[in-house]
Amino acid sequence: MSDELDDSGCSRCHHGRPAPPIPSPPDPDPDPDVRSATAFVLAAATSEIQRVSSILHHRLAVEDDPVVRVSLILAIAQLAREHQDEHAPAWARDLWSDPGQSPEIRIGAGLAWLCLVGDPVPDELRALLTDPSTHQRSDLFQRVPWIEPVDTDNGLHRCIHEMLTPDVPCQDDVPPPF
């Protein structure tokens, strides 16, 4: 039996049965790619939303790897979007608009904010996402499960292009992260 995908691209493997409970998270894996993938998997879980969101927020507060932090931000935003959390857009905006945050966090939160709202893109966010230094972080973002690794260096560029200008074709378009 094949897994069906919902609008966010999440696989619903439980085929109409209640999803299994989310176990307590183990001690963080030493491999950042495993921690990043864990955030992706937790965001795909459709049960125990409050608990999963709490786990992701807690992990974000203590995580030091930039790929994992971006993955956690996008996981939190995906859950918030799917469950219409009215506080999430302000949370994401606070992150991307804070110059005290690292560039990776600001970019990830900017992408999250764009996925959460239908508002026009603020000039400050557009400037952040189109700054040449943003595209220098493509290698880092290729390791983030939400950014489709379409090739070795353009996934972030294509994702940003699609989100900022959805009506303007980009070479080899990619969908938004979720």
Salt bridges, closest charged atoms under 4 A:
ASP3 OD1 - HIS15 NE2 3.38
ASP6 OD2 - ARG12 NH2 2.86
ASP33 OD1 - ARG143 NH2 2.87
GLU48 OE1 - ARG51 NH1 3.22
GLU63 OE2 - ARG35 NH2 2.80
GLU63 OE1 - ARG59 NH2 2.96
GLU86 OE2 - HIS87 NE2 3.82
GLU104 OE2 - ARG137 NE 3.11
GLU124 OE2 - ARG106 NH2 3.87
ASP151 OD2 - ARG158 NH1 2.98
ASP172 OD2 - ARG158 NH2 3.50
